[in-house]
Structure formats: structure tokens, C-alpha cells
Amino acid sequence: LSGGRFKVEVYDNNTIGASRELVEGVQANEIQMAECSQSVYASFTDELMSVGLPFLFKNRQAGYDFFDSEVGDQIADVIAEQTGVRIVGYFENGIRQLTNSKRPVTSPDDMKGLKIRVMESPLYIEMFTEMGANPSPMAFSELYTALQQGTVDGQDNPWTIVSTNAFYEVQSYATDLSHTFDITCFSINDKFYQDLPDDLREVVDKAAEAAVETNRTLSIELENEYIATIEGGGCQITRLTDEQRQVFRDATAGCYDWFRQNYNPTVSLETIMAKAEEVNAAN
């Protein structure tokens, strides 16, 4: 799109750092763009924590509609102002599910005594504590080995991650908990972005929009393939009924009060919840 005025070099698979290091690299303009999980931003800003609250979105389309709305734009603007990192696209990482090596999980009672690796986010620690598990924050790069060695019993990630990282090789049970709709943030150094000529800034916007569309299309198309790989690898998937999932929703309802007591983001929880209710009703 830039007619050769941009040269883009892509470094994947943590070759230039784990997620936190990538965000810091974008902040310092050592790298101009990166794609990182929303949970990593909890160390830099409160603005994305609320969108990870349990069972906020009814389904993935509701999540898409939320992040593509004026509220998603407002969150991006505030984060850019606070951190110097601008989100130019919200990628789907998938709907987060649960795996473990001990037993099938159909209720919070089954979570008791399970040591579950969670992202390095206070919200996920609180969420899994309320579910009855023993949450253990850990960098993603350490996770496979920790599962293999039994340092932790389980973890939560979308089917995509469970499949592509072969967690099914070291986990016997999975549950379609669907507790959070997970995004990764496609971000750019805001000063670099604002200093671009108008036409090149428009190129970045168009390319980011195309990347988001491609990401989401592939996420939907490949999900059944990922699930088949997981089951084919010997991991037993428990599919919850609506009633069973409601028990988990009730168990984690305290996360919302916990959030109100501990955080005061510029884009308020009330704004987030009102928009979530709107997009849930439409889907």
C-alpha cells in the first residue's frame, strides 16, 4: 500500500522478547509495532482490564461489535495518551477455555486443589481464586514445560493456543468454559504513528483493518480443526451446558465488585458494561 515507502520486518515466536518486553519496545520506539495479549497491558494501564472480566460477552460476534465500536476507539485513545502505545486493531486470540491434567471439570467444586497457570494479570488471579482454583501467574513462554513437569496442573487459553502449542500432549482434560473473550492488541508507537504523513498514517490504518479481518476470519475457520487436533491428541473435552456455565458465572460475579474496589479506569466499568449489554442483546 505504501508503494515501497515502508519496509516491514516481522519477528515472530518471541524472537525479540516476550510480551511485556514487546510493549516496552514499542513504548521506546525500539520496535514500531507489536501484537500482544490484553493481559500484558495490565502492567501499563487499567483501561483493558475491565474487558477481561468473566462472561462479559455472550459470544465472539458480541466481542467484535464491542471492540469495533466507539468504546473500543475510546479505550485505544486513552491507552495511547497514558502509555504512548496506540492500538490500531483488536485481534481475536479466541474464547478462553480450561485444560488440566487431573480430572474433568464441570463445576467450581472440580477446580478445588487445581494449580492453574494464569496470565500475569491481577484480574485472572482473582477470577480463578473465585472459581476455587489455586492460580499461579507465569509467563507464557514457560508454560509448556511447567505443564509437562507438573509444576502446574492446568491453564486457560483459547483452542487455538492449546492446539498450536500442543498443550494437549501434556493435558488430559479440557472444558469449554468460555469465561472470557480474549483479544490481542495490534499496536504502534503513537509518536511514530502521529509523525507519519497523512497518507502513510492512512496506509497503516488500512493495513491494520485488513489484518484484523484476516485474523478473525481465520480464527473462525480454523477453530473446528483445532478442536479436532486436541481431541485426536487424546485430550478429553467436556462441553458444558448453559446451566453448568451459569454456575461458573455466579461463582465469579464477585470479580465485578473486586474491580470497582481496586480500579478506576478513565473508560468506566459502567460504560463497558452498558456497551457489552447492548452488543450481547444484538447477538
CORMO-V65311 format. One record per residue. RES is the residue in one letter. SS is DSSP state (A for helix, B for strand, O for the rest). PSI is psi in whole degrees, -180 to 180 (* if undefined). D_LAST is the distance of its C-alpha to the last C-alpha in whole Angstrom. Layout:
res & ss & psi & d_last
RES & SS & PSI & D_LAST
RES & SS & PSI & D_LAST
//
This chain:
res & ss & psi & d_last
L & O & -29 & 34
S & O & -3 & 37
G & O & 30 & 40
G & O & 0 & 41
R & O & -25 & 41
F & O & 140 & 39
K & O & 123 & 40
V & O & 126 & 37
E & O & 129 & 38
V & O & 129 & 36
Y & O & 114 & 36
D & O & 174 & 34
N & O & 44 & 34
N & O & 21 & 36
T & O & -22 & 39
I & O & 22 & 39
G & O & 158 & 38
A & O & 179 & 35
S & A & -49 & 32
R & A & -41 & 34
E & A & -32 & 37
L & A & -44 & 34
V & A & -43 & 33
E & A & -37 & 36
G & A & -39 & 38
V & A & -41 & 35
Q & A & -43 & 36
A & O & -2 & 40
N & O & 24 & 39
E & O & -34 & 41
I & O & 148 & 38
Q & O & -32 & 36
M & B & 155 & 32
A & B & 165 & 31
E & B & 118 & 27
C & B & 154 & 27
S & B & 148 & 25
Q & A & -31 & 23
S & A & -31 & 25
V & A & -31 & 29
Y & A & -12 & 28
A & A & -24 & 28
S & A & -12 & 32
F & O & -28 & 32
T & O & 154 & 29
D & O & -7 & 27
E & O & -25 & 25
L & O & -9 & 22
M & A & -39 & 23
S & A & -31 & 20
V & A & -9 & 17
G & A & 6 & 19
L & O & 146 & 19
P & O & 136 & 18
F & O & 34 & 14
L & O & -38 & 13
F & O & 140 & 10
K & O & -39 & 8
N & O & 180 & 8
R & A & -36 & 9
Q & A & -37 & 7
A & A & -40 & 6
G & A & -45 & 10
Y & A & -50 & 11
D & A & -36 & 9
F & A & -53 & 11
F & A & -23 & 14
D & O & 1 & 14
S & O & -180 & 15
E & A & -26 & 18
V & A & -41 & 17
G & A & -41 & 18
D & A & -39 & 21
Q & A & -43 & 22
I & A & -45 & 22
A & A & -42 & 24
D & A & -43 & 26
V & A & -43 & 27
I & A & -40 & 28
A & A & -42 & 30
E & A & -40 & 32
Q & A & -34 & 32
T & A & -17 & 33
G & O & 7 & 34
V & B & 123 & 31
R & B & 128 & 28
I & B & 121 & 25
V & B & -4 & 25
G & B & 143 & 21
Y & B & 107 & 19
F & B & 150 & 19
E & B & 126 & 17
N & B & -17 & 20
G & B & 175 & 17
I & B & 126 & 16
R & B & 136 & 19
Q & B & 174 & 21
L & B & 137 & 24
T & B & 155 & 27
N & B & 169 & 31
S & O & 1 & 34
K & O & -49 & 35
R & O & 162 & 33
P & O & 143 & 30
V & O & 118 & 28
T & O & -7 & 26
S & O & 163 & 26
P & A & -29 & 27
D & A & -33 & 31
D & A & -14 & 31
M & A & -17 & 30
K & O & 130 & 34
G & O & -8 & 36
L & O & 128 & 34
K & B & 110 & 35
I & B & 123 & 31
R & B & 132 & 31
V & B & 163 & 29
M & O & 159 & 28
E & O & 68 & 31
S & O & 129 & 29
P & A & -34 & 29
L & A & -43 & 26
Y & A & -31 & 26
I & A & -46 & 29
E & A & -44 & 28
M & A & -49 & 25
F & A & -24 & 27
T & A & -44 & 30
E & A & -27 & 28
M & A & -14 & 27
G & O & 0 & 31
A & O & 174 & 31
N & B & 95 & 34
P & B & 141 & 32
S & B & 102 & 34
P & B & 138 & 33
M & O & 143 & 34
A & O & 144 & 34
F & A & -35 & 32
S & A & -20 & 35
E & A & -5 & 37
L & A & -49 & 34
Y & A & -47 & 35
T & A & -39 & 39
A & A & -38 & 38
L & A & -43 & 36
Q & A & -39 & 39
Q & A & -6 & 42
G & O & 15 & 40
T & O & -37 & 40
V & O & 154 & 36
D & O & -28 & 35
G & B & -173 & 31
Q & B & 168 & 29
D & B & 129 & 25
N & B & 160 & 23
P & B & 160 & 21
W & A & -36 & 22
T & A & -49 & 23
I & A & -40 & 25
V & A & -40 & 27
S & A & -53 & 27
T & A & -22 & 29
N & O & 6 & 31
A & O & 36 & 32
F & A & -24 & 31
Y & A & -18 & 31
E & A & -25 & 35
V & O & 16 & 36
Q & O & 134 & 33
S & O & -23 & 33
Y & B & 144 & 30
A & B & 151 & 26
T & B & 132 & 23
D & O & 69 & 20
L & O & -40 & 19
S & O & 45 & 16
H & O & -30 & 17
T & O & 148 & 16
F & B & 117 & 14
D & B & 132 & 18
I & B & 157 & 18
T & B & 146 & 22
C & B & 121 & 23
F & B & 109 & 25
S & B & 160 & 28
I & B & 150 & 31
N & B & 124 & 34
D & A & -37 & 33
K & A & -43 & 37
F & A & -45 & 37
Y & A & -48 & 34
Q & A & -28 & 35
D & A & -10 & 39
L & O & 150 & 38
P & O & 154 & 39
D & A & -41 & 36
D & A & -35 & 36
L & A & -32 & 36
R & A & -37 & 33
E & A & -36 & 31
V & A & -45 & 32
V & A & -45 & 30
D & A & -44 & 27
K & A & -41 & 27
A & A & -39 & 27
A & A & -41 & 25
E & A & -42 & 22
A & A & -38 & 23
A & A & -42 & 24
V & A & -45 & 20
E & A & -44 & 19
T & A & -46 & 21
N & A & -48 & 20
R & A & -40 & 17
T & A & -47 & 18
L & A & -37 & 20
S & A & -43 & 18
I & A & -46 & 16
E & A & -36 & 19
L & A & -8 & 22
E & A & -46 & 20
N & A & -34 & 21
E & A & -41 & 24
Y & A & -44 & 24
I & A & -42 & 24
A & A & -39 & 26
T & A & -42 & 29
I & A & -48 & 28
E & A & -38 & 29
G & A & -24 & 32
G & O & 3 & 33
G & O & 10 & 34
C & O & 122 & 31
Q & B & 123 & 30
I & B & 125 & 26
T & B & 123 & 25
R & O & 117 & 21
L & O & 147 & 20
T & O & 166 & 19
D & A & -37 & 16
E & A & -41 & 19
Q & A & -40 & 21
R & A & -32 & 18
Q & A & -33 & 18
V & A & -41 & 22
F & A & -39 & 21
R & A & -44 & 19
D & A & -39 & 22
A & A & -29 & 24
T & O & 11 & 23
A & O & -28 & 22
G & A & -16 & 25
C & A & -31 & 24
Y & A & -43 & 23
D & A & -40 & 26
W & A & -43 & 28
F & A & -46 & 26
R & A & -37 & 27
Q & A & -26 & 30
N & A & -17 & 31
Y & O & 149 & 29
N & O & 69 & 29
P & O & 156 & 27
T & O & -45 & 27
V & O & 104 & 23
S & O & 158 & 23
L & A & -36 & 21
E & A & -41 & 20
T & A & -44 & 19
I & A & -49 & 17
M & A & -36 & 15
A & A & -41 & 15
K & A & -39 & 13
A & A & -42 & 11
E & A & -40 & 10
E & A & -48 & 9
V & A & -32 & 6
N & A & -41 & 5
A & A & -32 & 5
A & A & -11 & 4
N & O & * & 0
//
